[in-house]
Amino acid sequence: MEPMLGGLRRARLQRDLFWALLDIDAYTRHRAVEQVNERGAETFYASAMIAVLSPNARHYKLGHLWKVPYSYYHKLAAMDALVHLAPQMALSGLVTALRNNDLPLRQAAIAIIGRLETQDAERALIDILEDPRSAIRHAALQSLADRWEQPRIRRLASPVGAMIDESARWLAHHEGPRVAPPLVASLRDRRPGTDNHAYAQVALVEALRHLSDRHPEDCGRFVARALRGLMNASRLTAQAAEPAARLINSHGQ
């Protein structure tokens, strides 16, 4: 600890320890976490890791006259270090990482969010299912499939209509309201082949209808609202739009 003006004291960032936390080698990184824990500076270094995850984060590099961006591997290590240093701050940092343009980094952040044992983390994954980019939605489906130990959630990202049909049908009959957002997310995908795409969408709308019939209070309004939004955006095929309209009307939307 170093003194400050007015007699206050705060932790100072140790350069070697900071860079050890960003080391791609897991042993080096986790040994650095232990050293931070011994100093009682977890929150301080966790905040430094979140700063590294900021999209515009830069650092001075030997041989360069100006600051350069942190690499993908630095940010990947920062996410892991953050989770081990201060789990209560991890979600905030991982959401910060989602603002980066690097798709693999975003996908990695989504996977780690799925391993956080909090309801806020699960809600964050549900929110990510509304992302306009299919690669991001699919990463969230993967993360939820692992979190819920339900492989059929993962299959909702399949490009094959028949696989969507089987998975959606099973989930609607055997799972509860929690699978409504993943089913809606799958409905946003555009699958190759006109007939294949229409087949998948009809199967998903039918699954959402069955799920809403089983759990009208818990997911009926959510499903109707989501379907109306997709219809207004012209995202449903003619074959899927008709049963979707009936479902919307049945829930007073």
C-alpha positions as CSV (number, residue, x, y, z in Angstrom):
1,M,0.0,0.0,0.0
2,E,1.2,3.5,-0.8
3,P,0.3,6.8,1.1
4,M,-1.9,9.4,-0.6
5,L,-2.5,13.1,0.1
6,G,-4.5,13.6,3.3
7,G,-3.1,10.4,4.8
8,L,-5.4,8.1,2.8
9,R,-4.0,4.9,1.5
10,R,-4.8,2.8,-1.6
11,A,-3.5,-0.1,-3.5
12,R,-1.0,0.5,-6.3
13,L,-1.0,-1.6,-9.4
14,Q,2.1,-3.8,-9.6
15,R,3.1,-4.0,-13.2
16,D,4.5,-7.6,-13.0
17,L,1.5,-8.9,-11.2
18,F,-0.9,-7.1,-13.6
19,W,0.7,-8.7,-16.6
20,A,0.8,-12.1,-14.9
21,L,-3.0,-11.9,-14.6
22,L,-3.1,-11.4,-18.4
23,D,-0.8,-14.3,-19.2
24,I,-2.2,-16.9,-21.5
25,D,-0.6,-19.6,-19.4
26,A,-3.2,-20.7,-16.8
27,Y,-0.6,-21.6,-14.1
28,T,1.0,-18.2,-14.3
29,R,-2.3,-16.5,-14.2
30,H,-3.8,-18.5,-11.3
31,R,-0.6,-18.0,-9.3
32,A,-1.0,-14.3,-9.8
33,V,-4.6,-14.5,-8.6
34,E,-3.3,-16.2,-5.4
35,Q,-0.8,-13.4,-4.9
36,V,-3.6,-10.8,-5.3
37,N,-5.7,-12.7,-2.8
38,E,-2.8,-12.7,-0.3
39,R,-2.6,-9.0,-0.5
40,G,-6.4,-8.5,-0.1
41,A,-6.5,-6.5,-3.4
42,E,-9.0,-8.6,-5.3
43,T,-11.4,-5.8,-6.0
44,F,-8.7,-3.4,-7.1
45,Y,-7.2,-5.8,-9.6
46,A,-10.6,-7.0,-10.7
47,S,-11.4,-3.4,-11.7
48,A,-8.2,-3.4,-13.7
49,M,-9.3,-6.5,-15.5
50,I,-12.6,-4.9,-16.4
51,A,-10.7,-1.9,-17.7
52,V,-8.7,-4.2,-20.0
53,L,-12.0,-5.6,-21.4
54,S,-13.2,-2.2,-22.5
55,P,-13.4,-2.0,-26.3
56,N,-11.0,0.9,-26.5
57,A,-8.5,-0.2,-23.8
58,R,-4.8,0.4,-24.8
59,H,-1.4,-0.1,-23.2
60,Y,2.2,1.0,-23.9
61,K,4.2,-1.7,-25.7
62,L,8.0,-1.8,-25.9
63,G,9.2,-0.4,-29.2
64,H,6.0,1.6,-29.9
65,L,5.6,5.3,-29.6
66,W,1.9,5.1,-28.9
67,K,-0.5,2.9,-27.0
68,V,-1.7,-0.3,-28.7
69,P,-4.9,-2.3,-28.1
70,Y,-4.9,-5.3,-25.8
71,S,-4.9,-8.6,-27.8
72,Y,-7.6,-11.2,-27.9
73,Y,-5.5,-13.4,-25.6
74,H,-5.0,-10.6,-23.1
75,K,-8.8,-10.1,-22.9
76,L,-9.4,-13.8,-22.7
77,A,-7.0,-14.1,-19.8
78,A,-8.6,-11.0,-18.2
79,M,-12.0,-12.6,-18.2
80,D,-10.7,-15.8,-16.5
81,A,-8.7,-13.7,-14.0
82,L,-11.8,-11.6,-13.2
83,V,-14.0,-14.6,-12.5
84,H,-11.4,-15.9,-10.0
85,L,-10.6,-12.6,-8.4
86,A,-14.1,-11.2,-7.8
87,P,-17.0,-13.4,-8.9
88,Q,-19.4,-10.7,-7.8
89,M,-17.9,-8.3,-10.4
90,A,-17.6,-10.9,-13.2
91,L,-20.9,-10.2,-14.9
92,S,-20.3,-6.5,-15.2
93,G,-16.9,-7.2,-16.8
94,L,-18.2,-9.8,-19.1
95,V,-21.0,-7.5,-20.3
96,T,-18.3,-4.9,-21.0
97,A,-16.4,-7.5,-23.1
98,L,-19.5,-8.0,-25.2
99,R,-19.0,-4.5,-26.6
100,N,-15.8,-5.5,-28.4
101,N,-16.0,-6.1,-32.1
102,D,-14.1,-9.4,-31.9
103,L,-16.7,-12.2,-32.5
104,P,-14.7,-15.0,-30.8
105,L,-14.2,-12.8,-27.8
106,R,-17.9,-12.1,-27.5
107,Q,-18.6,-15.8,-27.8
108,A,-16.1,-16.6,-25.1
109,A,-17.7,-14.0,-22.8
110,I,-21.1,-15.5,-23.4
111,A,-19.8,-19.0,-22.5
112,I,-18.3,-17.7,-19.3
113,I,-21.5,-15.8,-18.4
114,G,-23.2,-19.2,-18.6
115,R,-20.9,-20.6,-15.9
116,L,-21.7,-17.8,-13.4
117,E,-24.0,-19.2,-10.7
118,T,-26.4,-16.2,-10.5
119,Q,-29.9,-15.4,-11.8
120,D,-28.6,-12.2,-13.2
121,A,-26.2,-14.1,-15.4
122,E,-29.1,-16.3,-16.7
123,R,-31.2,-13.2,-17.4
124,A,-28.2,-11.7,-19.3
125,L,-28.1,-14.8,-21.5
126,I,-31.9,-14.5,-22.2
127,D,-31.4,-10.9,-23.2
128,I,-28.6,-11.9,-25.5
129,L,-31.0,-14.2,-27.4
130,E,-32.6,-11.0,-28.8
131,D,-29.3,-9.9,-30.5
132,P,-29.9,-9.4,-34.2
133,R,-26.7,-11.4,-35.1
134,S,-27.3,-15.1,-35.4
135,A,-23.7,-16.0,-34.2
136,I,-24.3,-14.2,-30.9
137,R,-27.7,-15.8,-30.4
138,H,-26.3,-19.2,-31.1
139,A,-23.5,-18.6,-28.6
140,A,-26.2,-17.8,-26.0
141,L,-28.2,-21.0,-26.9
142,Q,-25.0,-23.0,-26.5
143,S,-24.4,-21.4,-23.1
144,L,-27.9,-22.0,-21.9
145,A,-27.8,-25.6,-23.2
146,D,-24.7,-26.2,-21.0
147,R,-26.1,-24.3,-18.0
148,W,-29.4,-26.2,-18.1
149,E,-27.8,-29.5,-19.2
150,Q,-30.3,-29.7,-22.0
151,P,-28.6,-30.5,-25.4
152,R,-31.8,-29.9,-27.3
153,I,-31.4,-26.2,-26.7
154,R,-28.2,-26.4,-28.7
155,R,-29.9,-28.1,-31.6
156,L,-32.2,-25.1,-32.0
157,A,-29.4,-23.4,-33.8
158,S,-29.3,-26.2,-36.5
159,P,-29.8,-25.3,-40.1
160,V,-31.9,-28.5,-40.6
161,G,-35.6,-28.1,-40.3
162,A,-36.2,-31.7,-39.3
163,M,-33.8,-31.3,-36.3
164,I,-35.6,-28.1,-35.3
165,D,-38.9,-29.9,-35.5
166,E,-37.8,-32.8,-33.2
167,S,-36.0,-30.5,-30.7
168,A,-38.8,-27.9,-30.5
169,R,-41.5,-30.5,-30.2
170,W,-39.7,-32.3,-27.3
171,L,-38.9,-29.1,-25.4
172,A,-42.5,-27.9,-25.7
173,H,-43.8,-31.1,-24.2
174,H,-41.2,-31.8,-21.6
175,E,-39.7,-28.4,-20.5
176,G,-41.2,-25.4,-18.8
177,P,-41.6,-21.7,-19.6
178,R,-37.8,-21.1,-19.5
179,V,-37.5,-22.5,-23.0
180,A,-39.8,-20.0,-24.6
181,P,-37.0,-17.4,-25.2
182,P,-34.7,-20.0,-26.9
183,L,-37.6,-21.1,-29.1
184,V,-38.3,-17.5,-30.2
185,A,-34.6,-17.0,-30.8
186,S,-34.5,-20.0,-33.1
187,L,-37.5,-18.5,-34.9
188,R,-35.3,-15.5,-35.8
189,D,-32.9,-17.6,-37.8
190,R,-33.0,-17.7,-41.6
191,R,-32.3,-21.3,-42.7
192,P,-31.1,-22.3,-46.2
193,G,-33.9,-23.5,-48.6
194,T,-37.3,-22.0,-48.8
195,D,-39.1,-25.2,-47.8
196,N,-36.7,-26.0,-45.1
197,H,-37.0,-22.5,-43.6
198,A,-40.8,-22.6,-43.6
199,Y,-40.8,-26.1,-42.1
200,A,-38.6,-25.0,-39.3
201,Q,-40.7,-21.9,-38.6
202,V,-44.0,-23.7,-38.6
203,A,-42.5,-26.3,-36.2
204,L,-41.3,-23.6,-33.8
205,V,-44.6,-21.7,-33.8
206,E,-46.4,-25.0,-33.1
207,A,-44.0,-25.7,-30.2
208,L,-44.6,-22.2,-28.8
209,R,-48.4,-22.7,-29.1
210,H,-48.2,-26.0,-27.1
211,L,-45.9,-24.4,-24.5
212,S,-48.3,-21.5,-24.1
213,D,-51.2,-23.8,-23.7
214,R,-49.4,-25.7,-21.0
215,H,-48.2,-22.5,-19.2
216,P,-50.5,-19.7,-20.2
217,E,-49.8,-17.4,-17.3
218,D,-46.0,-17.8,-17.4
219,C,-45.3,-17.5,-21.1
220,G,-48.5,-16.8,-23.1
221,R,-48.1,-13.0,-23.2
222,F,-44.4,-13.2,-23.8
223,V,-44.9,-15.6,-26.8
224,A,-47.7,-13.5,-28.3
225,R,-45.7,-10.3,-28.0
226,A,-42.6,-11.9,-29.5
227,L,-44.6,-13.3,-32.4
228,R,-46.2,-10.0,-33.1
229,G,-42.8,-8.3,-33.2
230,L,-41.6,-10.9,-35.7
231,M,-44.7,-10.5,-37.9
232,N,-44.4,-6.7,-37.9
233,A,-40.8,-7.1,-39.0
234,S,-41.9,-9.5,-41.8
235,R,-39.6,-12.2,-40.3
236,L,-42.2,-15.0,-40.6
237,T,-43.0,-17.0,-43.7
238,A,-46.6,-17.1,-44.9
239,Q,-46.9,-20.7,-43.6
240,A,-45.8,-19.7,-40.1
241,A,-47.6,-16.3,-40.0
242,E,-51.1,-17.9,-40.1
243,P,-50.7,-20.1,-37.0
244,A,-48.8,-17.3,-35.3
245,A,-51.7,-14.9,-35.8
246,R,-54.1,-17.4,-34.3
247,L,-51.8,-17.8,-31.3
248,I,-51.5,-14.0,-30.8
249,N,-55.3,-13.7,-30.9
250,S,-55.8,-16.5,-28.5
251,H,-53.8,-14.5,-25.9
252,G,-55.5,-11.2,-26.5
253,Q,-52.6,-9.6,-28.2
